[in-house]
Amino acid sequence: MLEKAGFALFFVSGNSKFKNVGGPMKLLTLNTHAWHEDEQERKISELAAFINERDFDLIALQEVNQRADSEVAEGESLLKYIETEVGTVIRSDNYALLLLQQLDAPYYWTWLSTHGAYKGRYDEGVAVLSKQRITDTVYGYISELRDYNNYKTRRLLAVKTFSDESQSKPVWACSAHCGWWHDEEEPFRPQWDNAEQLLKPLRNSGDPVFLLGDLNNVAQIRDEGYDYVLQKGWQDLHTMAKVKDEGSTILKAIGGWENNKEPRRIDYILCSQEIDTQKSEVVLDGKNGPVVSDHFGVAAEIQ
């Protein structure tokens, strides 16, 4: 199932502070665990300060929540928001919106609601933030489920943007939050097959497609989801990077991994083609940035 939003064109101001010409492109992915964290407002501010310091070009976020009954956001707060799905309601406490209000750079952004969470109290979704203008968006279901009230219903969001301010090199950036390999109701493999169909036209375009997100599949386990993704031709920026760390983004039991007792790498930055990757690192882990979620983030720099 392929759904496509309308075409939108916007222009970035010429403020040289936010130019990325000739330097590395910086990417970040994080499962935010939005509004389920203690001291959530403080952690949003800490994440904003980290993004401001590191100056990321593309950011993909998962578990981006808003309370289902909060007041609707409007006016200048949505100036650089791009509507992906017609009729989407952005509320005043949307995690991405509050984060953006504390960022120095003027990011373009979009948010796709995927399902209800915590007995309908929240709308949960995925978001992409880009310093460069977003010229197109694609989205669709990757789960077989279509029940908004079932947290296993999953959708994928992709945006078309550019690698730097010259806007001569288009790229696609996707935010994904997938199910588990052995899940009896919504296993990962058919979800990834659906994602492949959704992304096939983008991959065929020849432009790089970056897929960032929480795949809920462990890189350290063979013959499951991670290996299945690589078999489809995706390149892992962590393995391609000239400089990298161990890579694990969860260290203990968290939601969905209640029995976990060891480091696991389940959050990724992937690319549809081989790319010159200078660095891949775990961030927001208490050592390389503050802990702001039950997941650590992944950052990468590409040339």
C-alpha positions in Angstrom: 0.0 0.0 0.0 1.5 3.3 -1.1 0.2 6.7 0.0 1.7 9.9 -1.1 1.2 13.4 0.2 1.0 16.6 -1.8 4.1 18.3 -3.2 5.4 21.2 -1.2 8.2 23.7 -1.9 9.8 26.0 0.7 13.0 28.0 0.9 15.6 28.2 3.7 17.0 31.6 4.7 20.5 32.5 3.7 21.8 32.6 7.3 25.4 31.2 7.0 25.3 29.8 10.5 23.2 26.9 9.2 25.0 26.2 5.9 26.5 22.8 5.2 28.6 23.2 2.1 31.4 20.7 1.7 31.3 19.4 5.2 30.1 16.0 6.4 26.3 15.3 6.5 25.3 14.6 10.1 22.4 12.2 10.8 20.7 11.2 14.1 18.1 8.7 15.0 16.4 8.2 18.4 13.4 6.4 19.8 12.3 9.2 22.1 9.9 7.2 24.4 7.9 10.5 24.4 5.8 11.4 27.4 6.7 8.2 29.2 9.9 9.5 30.6 10.3 11.0 34.1 11.1 14.8 33.9 10.1 14.8 30.3 10.4 18.6 29.8 13.9 18.6 31.1 14.9 15.8 28.8 13.4 17.6 25.8 15.6 20.6 26.7 18.6 18.4 27.1 18.0 16.7 23.7 17.6 20.1 22.1 20.9 21.3 23.6 22.6 18.2 22.3 21.2 18.7 18.7 22.2 22.4 18.8 25.7 21.5 19.9 26.2 18.7 17.3 24.4 20.5 14.5 22.6 17.6 12.8 21.4 17.9 9.2 18.8 15.0 9.3 17.0 13.7 12.4 14.6 10.7 12.5 12.5 10.2 15.7 10.3 7.3 16.7 7.6 7.0 19.5 6.9 10.7 19.0 3.8 11.2 21.0 1.1 13.8 21.7 -1.8 13.7 24.1 -4.9 12.8 22.2 -7.0 15.5 23.9 -4.5 18.4 24.0 -5.3 21.7 22.2 -4.5 22.0 18.5 -1.3 23.7 17.6 -1.6 26.6 15.2 0.1 29.8 13.9 3.8 30.4 13.7 4.6 27.2 15.6 3.8 25.3 12.4 5.6 27.6 10.0 8.0 24.9 8.7 5.7 21.9 9.2 5.0 19.9 6.1 1.7 18.0 6.1 2.3 14.4 5.0 -1.2 12.9 5.5 -4.1 15.2 4.8 -6.0 16.0 8.0 -3.2 15.3 10.4 -3.7 17.2 13.7 -0.6 18.5 15.4 -1.3 19.2 19.0 0.5 21.7 21.3 2.3 19.1 23.2 3.6 17.1 20.2 7.0 16.0 21.3 8.6 17.0 18.0 7.0 20.4 18.0 8.2 21.2 21.5 11.7 20.0 20.6 11.8 22.2 17.5 10.9 25.2 19.5 14.2 24.9 21.3 16.4 24.3 18.3 18.7 27.0 16.9 18.5 25.8 13.3 15.2 26.3 11.3 14.3 22.7 10.6 11.6 21.6 8.2 9.7 18.7 9.6 6.8 16.3 9.3 5.1 13.8 11.7 3.0 10.8 10.8 0.7 9.3 13.4 1.0 5.5 13.4 -1.3 4.2 16.3 -2.9 5.1 19.6 -0.9 4.3 22.7 -1.6 3.8 26.4 -5.4 3.1 26.0 -5.9 6.0 23.6 -4.4 8.6 25.8 -1.7 9.4 23.2 -1.3 9.5 19.4 2.1 7.9 18.7 4.0 8.5 15.5 7.3 8.9 13.7 8.9 12.2 12.6 11.7 13.5 10.3 13.5 16.8 10.7 15.6 18.3 8.0 17.6 21.5 7.7 17.0 21.5 4.0 13.6 21.9 2.4 11.3 18.9 2.1 10.0 18.6 -1.4 8.0 15.3 -1.2 6.8 12.8 1.3 5.8 9.1 1.1 4.1 7.0 3.7 2.3 3.7 4.1 1.5 0.8 6.3 4.1 -1.8 6.8 2.1 -3.9 9.3 -0.8 -6.1 8.2 -2.8 -4.5 11.0 -4.8 -1.4 10.3 -6.3 -1.0 13.7 -5.3 2.4 15.1 -6.0 1.3 18.6 -3.5 -1.6 18.4 0.1 -0.6 19.2 1.4 -3.2 16.8 0.0 -1.2 13.8 3.1 0.3 12.1 3.6 2.8 9.3 6.7 4.2 7.7 7.4 7.8 6.8 9.9 9.0 4.1 10.7 12.5 3.0 12.7 13.8 0.0 15.2 16.5 0.9 18.8 17.4 0.1 22.2 16.6 1.5 23.4 20.2 1.9 22.5 23.8 1.2 23.5 23.6 -2.5 20.4 21.4 -2.9 22.1 19.6 -5.8 22.0 16.2 -4.2 18.5 14.9 -3.3 18.2 12.2 -0.7 15.3 10.3 0.9 15.2 10.0 4.7 12.9 7.4 6.3 11.8 7.0 10.0 10.8 3.5 10.9 9.6 1.7 14.1 9.2 -2.0 13.4 8.0 -5.1 15.2 9.9 -8.1 16.6 11.2 -11.0 14.6 9.3 -13.7 16.6 6.1 -11.7 17.3 3.1 -14.0 16.7 0.7 -11.3 15.6 2.9 -8.9 13.6 6.4 -10.5 12.9 9.1 -8.4 11.4 9.7 -10.3 8.2 6.4 -9.4 6.5 6.6 -5.9 7.8 10.0 -5.5 6.1 8.6 -7.0 2.9 5.9 -4.3 2.9 8.6 -1.7 3.6 10.5 -2.9 0.6 7.5 -2.5 -1.7 6.9 1.0 -0.3 10.5 2.1 -0.8 11.1 0.3 -4.1 10.3 3.4 -6.3 12.5 5.6 -4.1 15.4 3.1 -4.3 14.9 2.8 -8.1 15.2 6.6 -8.4 19.0 6.3 -7.8 19.0 8.8 -5.0 20.3 7.6 -1.7 17.6 6.4 0.7 18.5 6.6 4.3 16.4 4.5 6.7 16.7 5.4 10.3 15.0 3.9 13.3 14.2 1.3 15.8 13.9 -2.0 14.0 13.5 -4.1 17.2 15.8 -6.7 15.7 19.3 -7.4 17.2 22.4 -7.0 15.1 24.2 -9.6 17.3 21.7 -12.4 16.4 22.3 -14.2 13.1 19.6 -15.4 10.7 16.9 -13.0 12.0 15.8 -9.5 11.1 19.2 -7.8 10.8 20.5 -10.3 8.4 17.2 -10.3 6.5 17.6 -6.5 6.0 21.1 -6.9 4.7 20.0 -9.6 2.3 17.8 -7.0 0.7 20.8 -4.8 -0.1 20.7 -2.3 2.7 24.1 -1.0 3.9 24.6 -0.5 7.6 26.5 2.8 8.3 27.8 1.4 11.5 29.7 -1.4 9.7 30.8 0.9 6.9 32.1 3.6 9.3 35.8 4.3 9.5 35.4 5.3 13.2 32.8 3.5 15.3 32.1 2.2 18.7 30.4 -1.1 19.9 27.0 0.2 18.8 24.5 -1.2 21.3 21.5 1.1 22.0 19.8 -0.8 24.8 21.6 -2.3 27.8 18.8 -3.6 30.0 15.2 -4.5 30.1 12.9 -1.9 28.5 9.4 -2.0 27.0 9.2 -4.7 24.4 12.5 -6.2 25.7 11.4 -7.0 29.2 13.7 -10.0 29.6 16.8 -8.3 28.2 19.9 -8.4 30.3 22.7 -7.6 27.9 23.8 -4.9 25.4 21.9 -5.1 22.1 22.0 -3.1 18.9 18.5 -2.5 17.7 18.6 1.1 16.4 20.1 1.8 13.0 21.1 4.2 10.3 20.9 2.3 7.0 21.4 3.3 3.4 20.2 1.9 0.1 23.7 2.1 -1.3 27.3 2.1 -0.2 28.3 5.5 1.1 31.5 7.1 2.5 30.8 7.0 6.3 33.3 8.8 8.4 31.8 8.0 11.8 29.0 6.0 13.6 28.5 6.3 17.3 26.1 5.7 20.1 24.9 9.0 21.6 22.6 10.1 24.3 23.9 7.3 26.5 25.1 9.3 29.5 28.7 9.3 28.2 28.2 10.9 24.7 25.3 13.2 25.5 22.6 12.9 28.3 20.2 10.0 28.6 16.8 11.3 27.4 15.0 8.0 26.6 14.9 4.3 27.3 16.9 3.9 24.0 20.2 5.5 23.2 20.5 7.3 19.9 22.7 6.6 16.9 24.6 9.4 15.1 26.6 9.1 11.9 28.7 11.4 9.7 28.9 10.8 5.9 30.9 12.6 3.2 
